Structure formats: C-alpha cells, structure tokens
C-alpha cells in the first residue's frame, strides 16, 4: 500500500507541473486575458512542486 501512495504522489506532482506549463502556454496564447492563465498555471506548478517535496520527504524518511 505504501508503494501506491508513493506512486500517486509522484504522478500527481508531475501532472500538476506539466499541466501548469501547458495552461500557461496554451491558455496564454488563446485567451484575451493571458495573465489569469499564467496565474493559474503558476499556482498549479507550485502545488506540484509542494507535492514533489512531500514525496521526497516521505520516500527518504
């Protein structure tokens, strides 16, 4: 069960970081308000980095 949570944390952090980058690029290019998409993308990437940090802390503990 522990491996499941490690895999889930690692995968969700990657998805948030990659999704945030895609949101910034595609949302900023196709929208009238690219600033809002940039904020949403940066927030998603920050959450992904926090989850990745949690994953490393749990893995190394």
N, C-alpha and C positions, 0 to 999 in steps of 0.2 A: 504493500500500500504506500510505503514511503517513496518508492520509485515513481509511482503515479503522480504524487504531488510535486516531486522534483521536475518531472517531465511537463506537468501542467504549468508550473511557474515559468519554466524556461520557454515554453512555446507561447504562453500569453505575453511574456515580455517582448519576445521577437515580433509577435503580431502587432502589438501596440506601437513599437518603434517603427516598423515598416509601414504600418497603416498611417501613422502620423506623417511620415515623409511623403507618402502618396497623397494624403489630404492636402499637404502644403503645395505640392507641385500641381496636381490636377485641379484642386479647388481654387487655387490662386489664379490659374490660367483661364478658368471657365466662369469666373464669377465677377460680379460688379463690386464686391467687397472682399478683396483678397486678404485684407488684414484679419478679418474674422476667421477665415480658413487657416491662416497662419497661426493664430492663437489656438485654435482647436487642434491643429497638428502638433504644435509645440507642447500643449498640455498632454496629448496622447503619448508623445515621445518621452516626456518627463515621467509619466506614470509607468511606462515600460522600463525606464532606467531604474526607477524605485523597485519594481518587481524583480528586475535582474539582480539588483543589490541584495534583496531579500533572499533570492535563490542562492547566491554565492555564500551568504552568511549561514544559511541553513545547511548547505552542502558541506561547508568546511567545519561545521560545529561538531 
